[in-house]
Amino acid sequence: MEGKTKEVRRAYYLTDTMSRVVLTKMSTKGQVVIPKAMRKDLDIEDGDIFAVFGKADTIVLRRVSIPTEE
């Protein structure tokens, strides 16, 4: 039962801290689609750069801005 409790806690944490949870599937090329409505809500555009963090069964994408050389 400990494993199920851990999963429920994790699911609650994710839904409690994020405005929306949606399901998506990885393609055979390793690509994951961020649904259009979520991209619009978060103002994500083509070419945006993300840092990818992973541990155990969790992956986090964080948008980053790379300073331009001036």
Phi and psi restraints in degrees (range 20) as a CNS / XPLOR table:
assign (resid 1 and name C) (resid 2 and name N)
       (resid 2 and name CA) (resid 2 and name C) 1.0 -56.5 20.0 2
assign (resid 2 and name N) (resid 2 and name CA)
       (resid 2 and name C) (resid 3 and name N) 1.0 -42.5 20.0 2
assign (resid 2 and name C) (resid 3 and name N)
       (resid 3 and name CA) (resid 3 and name C) 1.0 -61.1 20.0 2
assign (resid 3 and name N) (resid 3 and name CA)
       (resid 3 and name C) (resid 4 and name N) 1.0 -42.0 20.0 2
assign (resid 3 and name C) (resid 4 and name N)
       (resid 4 and name CA) (resid 4 and name C) 1.0 -65.6 20.0 2
assign (resid 4 and name N) (resid 4 and name CA)
       (resid 4 and name C) (resid 5 and name N) 1.0 -41.6 20.0 2
assign (resid 4 and name C) (resid 5 and name N)
       (resid 5 and name CA) (resid 5 and name C) 1.0 -61.3 20.0 2
assign (resid 5 and name N) (resid 5 and name CA)
       (resid 5 and name C) (resid 6 and name N) 1.0 -42.3 20.0 2
assign (resid 5 and name C) (resid 6 and name N)
       (resid 6 and name CA) (resid 6 and name C) 1.0 -61.7 20.0 2
assign (resid 6 and name N) (resid 6 and name CA)
       (resid 6 and name C) (resid 7 and name N) 1.0 -43.4 20.0 2
assign (resid 6 and name C) (resid 7 and name N)
       (resid 7 and name CA) (resid 7 and name C) 1.0 -64.3 20.0 2
assign (resid 7 and name N) (resid 7 and name CA)
       (resid 7 and name C) (resid 8 and name N) 1.0 -41.7 20.0 2
assign (resid 7 and name C) (resid 8 and name N)
       (resid 8 and name CA) (resid 8 and name C) 1.0 -63.9 20.0 2
assign (resid 8 and name N) (resid 8 and name CA)
       (resid 8 and name C) (resid 9 and name N) 1.0 -43.5 20.0 2
assign (resid 8 and name C) (resid 9 and name N)
       (resid 9 and name CA) (resid 9 and name C) 1.0 -61.0 20.0 2
assign (resid 9 and name N) (resid 9 and name CA)
       (resid 9 and name C) (resid 10 and name N) 1.0 -43.5 20.0 2
assign (resid 9 and name C) (resid 10 and name N)
       (resid 10 and name CA) (resid 10 and name C) 1.0 -63.2 20.0 2
assign (resid 10 and name N) (resid 10 and name CA)
       (resid 10 and name C) (resid 11 and name N) 1.0 -45.2 20.0 2
assign (resid 10 and name C) (resid 11 and name N)
       (resid 11 and name CA) (resid 11 and name C) 1.0 -62.0 20.0 2
assign (resid 11 and name N) (resid 11 and name CA)
       (resid 11 and name C) (resid 12 and name N) 1.0 -41.5 20.0 2
assign (resid 11 and name C) (resid 12 and name N)
       (resid 12 and name CA) (resid 12 and name C) 1.0 -63.4 20.0 2
assign (resid 12 and name N) (resid 12 and name CA)
       (resid 12 and name C) (resid 13 and name N) 1.0 -43.3 20.0 2
assign (resid 12 and name C) (resid 13 and name N)
       (resid 13 and name CA) (resid 13 and name C) 1.0 -58.8 20.0 2
assign (resid 13 and name N) (resid 13 and name CA)
       (resid 13 and name C) (resid 14 and name N) 1.0 -46.5 20.0 2
assign (resid 13 and name C) (resid 14 and name N)
       (resid 14 and name CA) (resid 14 and name C) 1.0 -63.3 20.0 2
assign (resid 14 and name N) (resid 14 and name CA)
       (resid 14 and name C) (resid 15 and name N) 1.0 -44.4 20.0 2
assign (resid 14 and name C) (resid 15 and name N)
       (resid 15 and name CA) (resid 15 and name C) 1.0 -74.4 20.0 2
assign (resid 15 and name N) (resid 15 and name CA)
       (resid 15 and name C) (resid 16 and name N) 1.0 -26.3 20.0 2
assign (resid 15 and name C) (resid 16 and name N)
       (resid 16 and name CA) (resid 16 and name C) 1.0 -76.6 20.0 2
assign (resid 16 and name N) (resid 16 and name CA)
       (resid 16 and name C) (resid 17 and name N) 1.0 -30.3 20.0 2
assign (resid 16 and name C) (resid 17 and name N)
       (resid 17 and name CA) (resid 17 and name C) 1.0 -100.3 20.0 2
assign (resid 17 and name N) (resid 17 and name CA)
       (resid 17 and name C) (resid 18 and name N) 1.0 -11.9 20.0 2
assign (resid 17 and name C) (resid 18 and name N)
       (resid 18 and name CA) (resid 18 and name C) 1.0 -116.1 20.0 2
assign (resid 18 and name N) (resid 18 and name CA)
       (resid 18 and name C) (resid 19 and name N) 1.0 148.1 20.0 2
assign (resid 18 and name C) (resid 19 and name N)
       (resid 19 and name CA) (resid 19 and name C) 1.0 -71.8 20.0 2
assign (resid 19 and name N) (resid 19 and name CA)
       (resid 19 and name C) (resid 20 and name N) 1.0 -27.4 20.0 2
assign (resid 19 and name C) (resid 20 and name N)
       (resid 20 and name CA) (resid 20 and name C) 1.0 -153.6 20.0 2
assign (resid 20 and name N) (resid 20 and name CA)
       (resid 20 and name C) (resid 21 and name N) 1.0 141.1 20.0 2
assign (resid 20 and name C) (resid 21 and name N)
       (resid 21 and name CA) (resid 21 and name C) 1.0 -119.3 20.0 2
assign (resid 21 and name N) (resid 21 and name CA)
       (resid 21 and name C) (resid 22 and name N) 1.0 125.9 20.0 2
assign (resid 21 and name C) (resid 22 and name N)
       (resid 22 and name CA) (resid 22 and name C) 1.0 -127.0 20.0 2
assign (resid 22 and name N) (resid 22 and name CA)
       (resid 22 and name C) (resid 23 and name N) 1.0 159.0 20.0 2
assign (resid 22 and name C) (resid 23 and name N)
       (resid 23 and name CA) (resid 23 and name C) 1.0 -100.3 20.0 2
assign (resid 23 and name N) (resid 23 and name CA)
       (resid 23 and name C) (resid 24 and name N) 1.0 142.0 20.0 2
assign (resid 23 and name C) (resid 24 and name N)
       (resid 24 and name CA) (resid 24 and name C) 1.0 -143.3 20.0 2
assign (resid 24 and name N) (resid 24 and name CA)
       (resid 24 and name C) (resid 25 and name N) 1.0 166.4 20.0 2
assign (resid 24 and name C) (resid 25 and name N)
       (resid 25 and name CA) (resid 25 and name C) 1.0 -127.5 20.0 2
assign (resid 25 and name N) (resid 25 and name CA)
       (resid 25 and name C) (resid 26 and name N) 1.0 143.4 20.0 2
assign (resid 25 and name C) (resid 26 and name N)
       (resid 26 and name CA) (resid 26 and name C) 1.0 -80.9 20.0 2
assign (resid 26 and name N) (resid 26 and name CA)
       (resid 26 and name C) (resid 27 and name N) 1.0 138.0 20.0 2
assign (resid 26 and name C) (resid 27 and name N)
       (resid 27 and name CA) (resid 27 and name C) 1.0 -80.8 20.0 2
assign (resid 27 and name N) (resid 27 and name CA)
       (resid 27 and name C) (resid 28 and name N) 1.0 173.9 20.0 2
assign (resid 27 and name C) (resid 28 and name N)
       (resid 28 and name CA) (resid 28 and name C) 1.0 -66.0 20.0 2
assign (resid 28 and name N) (resid 28 and name CA)
       (resid 28 and name C) (resid 29 and name N) 1.0 -17.7 20.0 2
assign (resid 28 and name C) (resid 29 and name N)
       (resid 29 and name CA) (resid 29 and name C) 1.0 -92.2 20.0 2
assign (resid 29 and name N) (resid 29 and name CA)
       (resid 29 and name C) (resid 30 and name N) 1.0 4.0 20.0 2
assign (resid 29 and name C) (resid 30 and name N)
       (resid 30 and name CA) (resid 30 and name C) 1.0 83.3 20.0 2
assign (resid 30 and name N) (resid 30 and name CA)
       (resid 30 and name C) (resid 31 and name N) 1.0 14.4 20.0 2
assign (resid 30 and name C) (resid 31 and name N)
       (resid 31 and name CA) (resid 31 and name C) 1.0 -92.8 20.0 2
assign (resid 31 and name N) (resid 31 and name CA)
       (resid 31 and name C) (resid 32 and name N) 1.0 140.4 20.0 2
assign (resid 31 and name C) (resid 32 and name N)
       (resid 32 and name CA) (resid 32 and name C) 1.0 -121.5 20.0 2
assign (resid 32 and name N) (resid 32 and name CA)
       (resid 32 and name C) (resid 33 and name N) 1.0 129.0 20.0 2
assign (resid 32 and name C) (resid 33 and name N)
       (resid 33 and name CA) (resid 33 and name C) 1.0 -89.2 20.0 2
assign (resid 33 and name N) (resid 33 and name CA)
       (resid 33 and name C) (resid 34 and name N) 1.0 130.5 20.0 2
assign (resid 33 and name C) (resid 34 and name N)
       (resid 34 and name CA) (resid 34 and name C) 1.0 -90.1 20.0 2
assign (resid 34 and name N) (resid 34 and name CA)
       (resid 34 and name C) (resid 35 and name N) 1.0 118.5 20.0 2
assign (resid 34 and name C) (resid 35 and name N)
       (resid 35 and name CA) (resid 35 and name C) 1.0 -54.2 20.0 2
assign (resid 35 and name N) (resid 35 and name CA)
       (resid 35 and name C) (resid 36 and name N) 1.0 146.4 20.0 2
assign (resid 35 and name C) (resid 36 and name N)
       (resid 36 and name CA) (resid 36 and name C) 1.0 -53.9 20.0 2
assign (resid 36 and name N) (resid 36 and name CA)
       (resid 36 and name C) (resid 37 and name N) 1.0 -45.0 20.0 2
assign (resid 36 and name C) (resid 37 and name N)
       (resid 37 and name CA) (resid 37 and name C) 1.0 -61.4 20.0 2
assign (resid 37 and name N) (resid 37 and name CA)
       (resid 37 and name C) (resid 38 and name N) 1.0 -39.0 20.0 2
assign (resid 37 and name C) (resid 38 and name N)
       (resid 38 and name CA) (resid 38 and name C) 1.0 -70.4 20.0 2
assign (resid 38 and name N) (resid 38 and name CA)
       (resid 38 and name C) (resid 39 and name N) 1.0 -39.4 20.0 2
assign (resid 38 and name C) (resid 39 and name N)
       (resid 39 and name CA) (resid 39 and name C) 1.0 -60.7 20.0 2
assign (resid 39 and name N) (resid 39 and name CA)
       (resid 39 and name C) (resid 40 and name N) 1.0 -40.6 20.0 2
assign (resid 39 and name C) (resid 40 and name N)
       (resid 40 and name CA) (resid 40 and name C) 1.0 -66.2 20.0 2
assign (resid 40 and name N) (resid 40 and name CA)
       (resid 40 and name C) (resid 41 and name N) 1.0 -47.8 20.0 2
assign (resid 40 and name C) (resid 41 and name N)
       (resid 41 and name CA) (resid 41 and name C) 1.0 -59.4 20.0 2
assign (resid 41 and name N) (resid 41 and name CA)
       (resid 41 and name C) (resid 42 and name N) 1.0 -36.4 20.0 2
assign (resid 41 and name C) (resid 42 and name N)
       (resid 42 and name CA) (resid 42 and name C) 1.0 -96.3 20.0 2
assign (resid 42 and name N) (resid 42 and name CA)
       (resid 42 and name C) (resid 43 and name N) 1.0 4.7 20.0 2
assign (resid 42 and name C) (resid 43 and name N)
       (resid 43 and name CA) (resid 43 and name C) 1.0 54.8 20.0 2
assign (resid 43 and name N) (resid 43 and name CA)
       (resid 43 and name C) (resid 44 and name N) 1.0 46.2 20.0 2
assign (resid 43 and name C) (resid 44 and name N)
       (resid 44 and name CA) (resid 44 and name C) 1.0 -92.1 20.0 2
assign (resid 44 and name N) (resid 44 and name CA)
       (resid 44 and name C) (resid 45 and name N) 1.0 130.3 20.0 2
assign (resid 44 and name C) (resid 45 and name N)
       (resid 45 and name CA) (resid 45 and name C) 1.0 -121.9 20.0 2
assign (resid 45 and name N) (resid 45 and name CA)
       (resid 45 and name C) (resid 46 and name N) 1.0 162.3 20.0 2
assign (resid 45 and name C) (resid 46 and name N)
       (resid 46 and name CA) (resid 46 and name C) 1.0 -53.8 20.0 2
assign (resid 46 and name N) (resid 46 and name CA)
       (resid 46 and name C) (resid 47 and name N) 1.0 137.3 20.0 2
assign (resid 46 and name C) (resid 47 and name N)
       (resid 47 and name CA) (resid 47 and name C) 1.0 89.2 20.0 2
assign (resid 47 and name N) (resid 47 and name CA)
       (resid 47 and name C) (resid 48 and name N) 1.0 -9.9 20.0 2
assign (resid 47 and name C) (resid 48 and name N)
       (resid 48 and name CA) (resid 48 and name C) 1.0 -59.2 20.0 2
assign (resid 48 and name N) (resid 48 and name CA)
       (resid 48 and name C) (resid 49 and name N) 1.0 145.4 20.0 2
assign (resid 48 and name C) (resid 49 and name N)
       (resid 49 and name CA) (resid 49 and name C) 1.0 -107.6 20.0 2
assign (resid 49 and name N) (resid 49 and name CA)
       (resid 49 and name C) (resid 50 and name N) 1.0 138.4 20.0 2
assign (resid 49 and name C) (resid 50 and name N)
       (resid 50 and name CA) (resid 50 and name C) 1.0 -126.0 20.0 2
assign (resid 50 and name N) (resid 50 and name CA)
       (resid 50 and name C) (resid 51 and name N) 1.0 141.3 20.0 2
assign (resid 50 and name C) (resid 51 and name N)
       (resid 51 and name CA) (resid 51 and name C) 1.0 -87.7 20.0 2
assign (resid 51 and name N) (resid 51 and name CA)
       (resid 51 and name C) (resid 52 and name N) 1.0 139.0 20.0 2
assign (resid 51 and name C) (resid 52 and name N)
       (resid 52 and name CA) (resid 52 and name C) 1.0 -115.2 20.0 2
assign (resid 52 and name N) (resid 52 and name CA)
       (resid 52 and name C) (resid 53 and name N) 1.0 123.7 20.0 2
assign (resid 52 and name C) (resid 53 and name N)
       (resid 53 and name CA) (resid 53 and name C) 1.0 -116.3 20.0 2
assign (resid 53 and name N) (resid 53 and name CA)
       (resid 53 and name C) (resid 54 and name N) 1.0 140.3 20.0 2
assign (resid 53 and name C) (resid 54 and name N)
       (resid 54 and name CA) (resid 54 and name C) 1.0 -143.3 20.0 2
assign (resid 54 and name N) (resid 54 and name CA)
       (resid 54 and name C) (resid 55 and name N) 1.0 142.9 20.0 2
assign (resid 54 and name C) (resid 55 and name N)
       (resid 55 and name CA) (resid 55 and name C) 1.0 -155.6 20.0 2
assign (resid 55 and name N) (resid 55 and name CA)
       (resid 55 and name C) (resid 56 and name N) 1.0 130.6 20.0 2
assign (resid 55 and name C) (resid 56 and name N)
       (resid 56 and name CA) (resid 56 and name C) 1.0 54.1 20.0 2
assign (resid 56 and name N) (resid 56 and name CA)
       (resid 56 and name C) (resid 57 and name N) 1.0 -115.3 20.0 2
assign (resid 56 and name C) (resid 57 and name N)
       (resid 57 and name CA) (resid 57 and name C) 1.0 -109.4 20.0 2
assign (resid 57 and name N) (resid 57 and name CA)
       (resid 57 and name C) (resid 58 and name N) 1.0 23.9 20.0 2
assign (resid 57 and name C) (resid 58 and name N)
       (resid 58 and name CA) (resid 58 and name C) 1.0 -122.3 20.0 2
assign (resid 58 and name N) (resid 58 and name CA)
       (resid 58 and name C) (resid 59 and name N) 1.0 133.3 20.0 2
assign (resid 58 and name C) (resid 59 and name N)
       (resid 59 and name CA) (resid 59 and name C) 1.0 -123.5 20.0 2
assign (resid 59 and name N) (resid 59 and name CA)
       (resid 59 and name C) (resid 60 and name N) 1.0 133.9 20.0 2
assign (resid 59 and name C) (resid 60 and name N)
       (resid 60 and name CA) (resid 60 and name C) 1.0 -123.1 20.0 2
assign (resid 60 and name N) (resid 60 and name CA)
       (resid 60 and name C) (resid 61 and name N) 1.0 132.4 20.0 2
assign (resid 60 and name C) (resid 61 and name N)
       (resid 61 and name CA) (resid 61 and name C) 1.0 -105.9 20.0 2
assign (resid 61 and name N) (resid 61 and name CA)
       (resid 61 and name C) (resid 62 and name N) 1.0 129.0 20.0 2
assign (resid 61 and name C) (resid 62 and name N)
       (resid 62 and name CA) (resid 62 and name C) 1.0 -126.7 20.0 2
assign (resid 62 and name N) (resid 62 and name CA)
       (resid 62 and name C) (resid 63 and name N) 1.0 123.0 20.0 2
assign (resid 62 and name C) (resid 63 and name N)
       (resid 63 and name CA) (resid 63 and name C) 1.0 -67.9 20.0 2
assign (resid 63 and name N) (resid 63 and name CA)
       (resid 63 and name C) (resid 64 and name N) 1.0 135.8 20.0 2
assign (resid 63 and name C) (resid 64 and name N)
       (resid 64 and name CA) (resid 64 and name C) 1.0 -128.5 20.0 2
assign (resid 64 and name N) (resid 64 and name CA)
       (resid 64 and name C) (resid 65 and name N) 1.0 155.2 20.0 2
assign (resid 64 and name C) (resid 65 and name N)
       (resid 65 and name CA) (resid 65 and name C) 1.0 -115.6 20.0 2
assign (resid 65 and name N) (resid 65 and name CA)
       (resid 65 and name C) (resid 66 and name N) 1.0 130.4 20.0 2
assign (resid 65 and name C) (resid 66 and name N)
       (resid 66 and name CA) (resid 66 and name C) 1.0 -93.6 20.0 2
assign (resid 66 and name N) (resid 66 and name CA)
       (resid 66 and name C) (resid 67 and name N) 1.0 123.4 20.0 2
assign (resid 66 and name C) (resid 67 and name N)
       (resid 67 and name CA) (resid 67 and name C) 1.0 -62.0 20.0 2
assign (resid 67 and name N) (resid 67 and name CA)
       (resid 67 and name C) (resid 68 and name N) 1.0 139.8 20.0 2
assign (resid 67 and name C) (resid 68 and name N)
       (resid 68 and name CA) (resid 68 and name C) 1.0 -87.4 20.0 2
assign (resid 68 and name N) (resid 68 and name CA)
       (resid 68 and name C) (resid 69 and name N) 1.0 149.1 20.0 2
assign (resid 68 and name C) (resid 69 and name N)
       (resid 69 and name CA) (resid 69 and name C) 1.0 -77.4 20.0 2
assign (resid 69 and name N) (resid 69 and name CA)
       (resid 69 and name C) (resid 70 and name N) 1.0 131.7 20.0 2
